[in-house]
Amino acid sequence: MRENLVSALIGLVFLGSAAIGRPLIYQLARAGLARKSPDEVAAFEAKRDTPCFRRVMTIMTLVWGIGLLASSALACTLVFVLSIHDYMLVSPFVGYGSMGALALWTVWYRRLAQRRAVR
């Protein structure tokens, strides 16, 4: 259950960062781009103050925060509802499934946002 509480705490950090107007997804994306190319970082930072870009970053941060909290809540509930054996069987599907779903949603939403920005 400890891992689920850590995931819940990370989810709260995501939500808190969105609430104070500094979406964590922006910081994580920027850090990833910094490892690739300074030109990509510069292009990314140039978009930082546009309302559309800020909205996309905030929505992504909120979805990840809510998703991590929901996954943690489900896993914690299953700890009390299922036997240890059954929980050990189901737990990886909940954890990896929710992370996979969030990652797939992020890819989809990023593409959608890019298509809207081109219009």
N, C-alpha and C positions, 0 to 999 in steps of 0.2 A: 504494500500500500504506500510505502515511502515514495516510490517513483511517481505514483499518481499525485501525491501531494506536491512534489517538485514541479510536475507538469502544470498543476493548478496555479502554483506560485508564478511560473513563467507566463501563464495565461493572464494572470492579474497584472503582471508587468507590461504585457502587450496592451491591455486595456488602459492602464494608467498612462502609458506613453501617448496613447491616442487622446486621452482626456486632457493632457497638458499641451497638446498640439505639436508633439515631437514623435511622430509615429516610428516605432521601432523597426518596422519593415524598411523604411527609408535608410536607416542606419545600417541594417544588415545588407541591404542591396548595395549600398555605397561601398561598404567594406569588401564585398565580393568583387565589385568592379575594380577596386583599387589594386587587387592582385593581378588584374588582367592588363589594363592599359590606362595611362593618364588621360588619353583622349576620351575614352568612354566615361571616365569619372567627370571630366569637364562637361561633357554633353549632358550627363545625368544631373549634375548640379545646376546646370543652366535652366533646367525645368523646375527646379525646386520651389520657386515662388509662384508658379502658375496655379490658378485655382483648380483646374482639372487634375493636374498631377498630384496636388496635395490631397484632393478628395480620393483619388485612387489609392494613394499610400495609406490614408486613414481607414478606408474601407478594408483594405487588405489586413491592416493591423487589427482592426476590430474583429474580422472574421477569424483570424488566427487566435486571438484572445478568447473569443467565445467558443471556438472549436476545441481548444486545449482544455478549457474549463468543462465543457460538456463531456469530453472524452474522460477526463478525470472523475467527474461525477458518476458517469456510467460505470467505470471500473471500480470505484469505491462502493457503489451500490452492489455490484456483482460479488464483491468480497463477502458481503453479509448475506447474500441470497443463495449463492452457490456453494457446493462443497469445495474443499481445497482442490481436489482432483479436477473437478469440472472448471473451476476458476483458472487453473493452470492451463487447461486446454483452450479456453475461450479468450483469456487475457491477451495473447499475442495478436489475435484477430482484431480485438478492440483497439489496441495501441497502434499496431502497424496500419490497420485499416483507416483509422482516423488521420494518422499522419499522411498516408497515401492520398486520402480524399482531400485533405487540405492542400497538399502539393499539387494535385491535379486541378483543383479549383483555382489555385494561384496562377497556374499556367494558362488556364482558360480565361480567367478574368484579365490577366495582363494582355493577352491577345485581343480581347474584346476592347479594352481601353485603348490599345494602340490603333485599332481600326476606327474607333470613334474619333481619335485625335487627328487622324488623316483627313477625315471628312471636312 
